[in-house]
Amino acid sequence: MTYKETVEYLFNATPVFEKIGAGAYKEGLQNTMALDSHFGHPHRRFKSIHVAGTNGKGSVSHSLAAILQSAGYKVGLYTSPHLVDFRERIRVNGECISEEYVVDFVEKERNFFEPLNPSFFELTTAMAFKYFAEQEVDFAVIEVGLGGRLDCTNIITPILSVITNISFDHTGFLGNTLAQIAGEKAGIIKRGVPVVIGEYTSETRPVFEAKAKEMKSPIIFAQDEEELGAEIDFELKGEYQKKNKQTILVATREIEDRFSRMSRISRISSFSRDTIAEALQNVCALTGLRGRWEKIGEKPLVICDTGHNVGGWEYLAPQIAAQECRQRRIVFGMVDDKDVNTVMGMLPKDAVYYWAQASTHRAIPADKIEQLGSEAGLCGTSYMSVEAAYNKALADSTPEDFIFVGGSSYVVADLFSSFVNSLS
């Protein structure tokens, strides 16, 4: 098979959460354990950092990878979902896994894994761990796919666990209260392994403390720490990144301390303030991160962001509303398992809306989202594709306008894909 055919096979032959939602979610780690055993437990051959949380785990994962990479280590990075190319999920020092490796993995291993009927994420995780082991990475930063306790990344025993924050998302799988969701996320806490909690609430802190006590794991609450690195500029400019930055810096300190103890040396000199500062100023170039309050156009200013739930929009909505411009224009779409009504109530009333339907089967139909917007007092027109909505927003704009594109990772993914297609 060609690379394109291989990726189509992966998406069509395995249940994919990004395509079908709940039907792709497999509770339990049986398949993961079988794949791990088959490949010789590759995750034991490198040190790992495990990152969970409702929002921010992608930014935190990429930033920690950038810091480790800038410190001179060979670093694997496993994240999801991808925006344009499947290979974005699996990187070493910012470089995507090769097309050849993906093709060879599927062709050589399909006789083993097809009878297991693994999910897309189970198979992708096995591929990532095998690849990182073969690449002989020093560290791998592993982002949880969904939840934590039953996520297939949870077979690792990291040197540090990180939980960024807790808000309502995927409640059908993780629970209907913040405490229940926190309990699922806290499932990544391993015995004796320190855990950094980025943000907490009165409901979630006791859950984390109880789990850490049970596992005899040191627990550090980043928001209670003295602000670190106030003078260090962070390339990621979303308002929500201020709390992510604190989480990243506290986690970096804990990685340094943990690794120093493991290595029986006093400190790691390469984790200097200059190294950290350089990494945080160049996260995107070092790791390939995209879609976090990313500027993709000027005059009019165009910003896109993958924020896709209520927790994300608590930061995005006021930042959009505060943007100085002649007219706000928002290209917006969501998928059907999000609290769209609450998000609609947070959106700026003075914007012109271009309601877009992303290409995923889980996208809320454009006419439906236009109706919901109208009920929320928002004025706009629906379009059957993100590309069409974006092009109309551009055509309607003056150089003094502001265009925001978002509401879902899939909206941003479709926008980037349209840019790629226009060049091919």
Backbone hydrogen bonds, N-H to C=O, Kabsch-Sander energy under -0.5 kcal/mol:
donor,donor_aa,acceptor,acceptor_aa,energy
6,T,2,T,-2.3
7,V,3,Y,-2.5
8,E,4,K,-2.1
9,Y,5,E,-2.1
10,L,6,T,-2.5
11,F,7,V,-2.3
12,N,8,E,-2.1
13,A,9,Y,-3.1
14,T,10,L,-0.8
17,F,15,P,-0.5
19,K,16,V,-1.0
20,I,16,V,-2.7
21,G,17,F,-2.3
23,G,20,I,-0.9
24,A,21,G,-2.3
25,Y,22,A,-1.6
27,E,25,Y,-0.6
33,M,29,L,-2.8
34,A,30,Q,-2.2
35,L,31,N,-2.7
36,D,32,T,-2.7
37,S,33,M,-2.4
38,H,34,A,-2.2
39,F,35,L,-1.9
40,G,37,S,-1.4
41,H,36,D,-3.2
44,R,41,H,-1.7
45,R,42,P,-2.1
46,F,43,H,-0.7
47,K,138,D,-1.6
49,I,140,A,-2.2
50,H,160,L,-2.2
51,V,142,I,-2.6
52,A,162,V,-3.3
54,T,165,N,-2.3
60,V,56,G,-2.7
61,S,57,K,-2.3
62,H,58,G,-2.5
63,S,59,S,-2.3
64,L,60,V,-2.6
65,A,61,S,-2.2
66,A,62,H,-2.3
67,I,63,S,-2.2
68,L,64,L,-2.4
69,Q,65,A,-2.6
70,S,66,A,-2.5
71,A,67,I,-1.5
72,G,69,Q,-1.6
73,Y,68,L,-2.0
75,V,73,Y,-0.6
76,G,139,F,-2.9
77,L,91,R,-2.5
78,Y,141,V,-2.5
79,T,77,L,-0.5
79,T,89,R,-1.8
88,E,85,D,-2.3
89,R,86,F,-1.9
90,I,87,R,-1.3
91,R,77,L,-2.2
91,R,89,R,-0.5
92,V,95,E,-2.4
93,N,75,V,-3.0
95,E,92,V,-2.1
97,I,87,R,-0.8
97,I,90,I,-2.4
102,V,98,S,-1.7
103,V,99,E,-2.4
104,D,100,E,-2.9
105,F,101,Y,-2.7
106,V,102,V,-1.9
107,E,103,V,-2.5
108,K,104,D,-2.7
109,E,105,F,-1.9
110,R,106,V,-1.6
112,F,109,E,-1.2
113,F,109,E,-2.3
114,E,110,R,-2.4
116,L,113,F,-0.8
117,N,113,F,-0.9
117,N,114,E,-1.1
120,F,15,P,-2.7
123,L,119,S,-2.1
124,T,120,F,-2.5
125,T,121,F,-2.4
126,A,122,E,-1.8
127,M,123,L,-2.2
128,A,124,T,-2.5
129,F,125,T,-2.5
130,K,126,A,-2.2
131,Y,127,M,-2.5
132,F,128,A,-2.8
133,A,129,F,-2.1
134,E,130,K,-2.3
135,Q,131,Y,-2.1
136,E,133,A,-1.0
137,V,132,F,-1.8
138,D,74,K,-2.3
139,F,74,K,-1.8
140,A,47,K,-1.9
141,V,76,G,-2.8
142,I,49,I,-3.1
142,I,140,A,-0.7
143,E,78,Y,-2.6
143,E,141,V,-0.6
144,V,51,V,-3.0
148,G,146,L,-0.7
149,R,184,E,-1.9
151,D,148,G,-0.8
154,N,151,D,-2.2
155,I,152,C,-0.6
156,I,153,T,-1.5
159,I,48,S,-2.8
160,L,48,S,-0.8
161,S,194,P,-2.3
162,V,50,H,-2.6
163,I,196,V,-2.7
164,T,52,A,-2.5
173,F,170,H,-1.6
174,L,170,H,-2.5
175,G,171,T,-1.7
181,I,177,T,-2.3
182,A,178,L,-2.7
183,G,179,A,-2.0
184,E,180,Q,-1.6
185,K,181,I,-2.3
186,A,182,A,-3.0
187,G,184,E,-1.0
188,I,185,K,-1.7
189,I,186,A,-2.0
192,G,215,M,-2.1
193,V,190,K,-2.0
195,V,218,P,-2.4
196,V,161,S,-2.6
197,I,195,V,-0.5
197,I,220,I,-3.0
198,G,163,I,-3.1
198,G,196,V,-0.6
199,E,164,T,-1.5
205,R,201,T,-2.5
208,F,204,T,-2.1
209,E,205,R,-2.7
210,A,206,P,-2.3
211,K,207,V,-2.1
212,A,208,F,-2.6
213,K,209,E,-2.3
214,E,210,A,-2.3
215,M,211,K,-2.2
216,K,213,K,-1.0
217,S,212,A,-2.8
220,I,195,V,-2.5
222,A,197,I,-2.6
222,A,220,I,-0.8
223,Q,197,I,-0.5
223,Q,198,G,-0.7
224,D,221,F,-1.4
225,E,221,F,-0.5
225,E,222,A,-1.3
232,I,229,G,-1.7
233,D,231,E,-0.5
235,E,233,D,-0.5
235,E,280,L,-2.9
237,K,235,E,-0.6
241,Q,238,G,-1.8
242,K,239,E,-1.5
243,K,240,Y,-0.6
244,N,240,Y,-1.3
245,K,241,Q,-2.7
246,Q,242,K,-1.3
247,T,243,K,-2.0
248,I,244,N,-2.8
249,L,245,K,-2.5
250,V,246,Q,-2.3
251,A,247,T,-2.6
252,T,248,I,-2.5
253,R,249,L,-2.0
254,E,250,V,-2.1
255,I,251,A,-2.5
256,E,252,T,-2.4
257,D,253,R,-2.4
258,R,254,E,-2.8
259,F,255,I,-3.0
260,S,256,E,-2.3
261,R,257,D,-2.0
262,M,258,R,-2.3
263,S,259,F,-2.3
264,R,260,S,-0.6
264,R,261,R,-0.7
265,I,260,S,-2.1
269,S,267,R,-0.8
271,F,268,I,-1.7
272,S,270,S,-1.3
276,I,272,S,-2.4
277,A,273,R,-2.8
278,E,274,D,-2.6
279,A,275,T,-2.2
280,L,276,I,-2.6
281,Q,277,A,-1.5
282,N,278,E,-0.5
282,N,279,A,-1.2
286,L,282,N,-2.3
287,T,283,V,-2.2
288,G,284,C,-2.5
289,L,283,V,-0.5
293,W,291,G,-0.7
294,E,304,C,-2.3
296,I,294,E,-0.6
296,I,302,V,-2.6
297,G,302,V,-1.1
301,L,401,D,-1.4
302,V,297,G,-2.4
303,I,403,I,-2.6
304,C,294,E,-2.1
305,D,405,V,-1.8
306,T,291,G,-2.3
313,W,309,N,-2.4
314,E,310,V,-1.4
315,Y,312,G,-1.2
316,L,312,G,-2.1
317,A,313,W,-2.0
319,Q,315,Y,-1.4
320,I,316,L,-2.7
321,A,317,A,-2.5
322,A,318,P,-1.7
323,Q,320,I,-1.2
326,R,400,E,-2.3
329,R,402,F,-2.9
330,I,352,V,-2.8
331,V,329,R,-0.5
331,V,404,F,-3.2
332,F,330,I,-0.7
332,F,354,Y,-1.7
333,G,406,G,-1.5
336,D,362,R,-2.6
338,K,335,V,-1.3
340,V,338,K,-2.0
343,V,339,D,-1.9
344,M,340,V,-2.7
345,G,341,N,-1.6
346,M,342,T,-0.5
346,M,343,V,-1.6
347,L,343,V,-0.9
347,L,344,M,-0.8
351,A,348,P,-0.8
352,V,328,R,-2.5
353,Y,379,C,-2.6
354,Y,330,I,-2.8
355,W,353,Y,-0.5
355,W,381,T,-1.9
356,A,332,F,-3.0
357,Q,383,Y,-0.8
358,A,356,A,-0.6
363,A,360,T,-1.7
364,I,334,M,-2.7
369,I,365,P,-2.4
370,E,366,A,-2.1
371,Q,367,D,-1.8
372,L,368,K,-2.3
373,G,369,I,-2.2
374,S,370,E,-2.5
375,E,371,Q,-2.3
376,A,372,L,-1.2
377,G,374,S,-1.7
378,L,373,G,-2.9
379,C,351,A,-0.5
381,T,353,Y,-1.7
383,Y,355,W,-2.8
389,A,385,S,-1.9
390,Y,386,V,-2.9
391,N,387,E,-2.6
392,K,388,A,-1.9
393,A,389,A,-2.1
394,L,390,Y,-2.5
395,A,391,N,-2.3
396,D,392,K,-2.0
397,S,393,A,-0.7
397,S,394,L,-0.9
401,D,398,T,-2.0
402,F,327,Q,-2.4
403,I,301,L,-2.9
404,F,329,R,-2.6
405,V,303,I,-2.3
406,G,331,V,-2.5
407,G,305,D,-0.5
407,G,307,G,-0.8
412,V,408,S,-1.6
413,A,409,S,-2.6
414,D,410,Y,-2.2
415,L,411,V,-1.9
416,F,412,V,-2.5
417,S,413,A,-2.6
418,S,414,D,-2.0
419,F,415,L,-1.5
420,V,416,F,-2.1
421,N,417,S,-2.7
422,S,418,S,-1.8
423,L,419,F,-0.8
423,L,420,V,-0.9
424,S,420,V,-0.8
424,S,421,N,-0.5
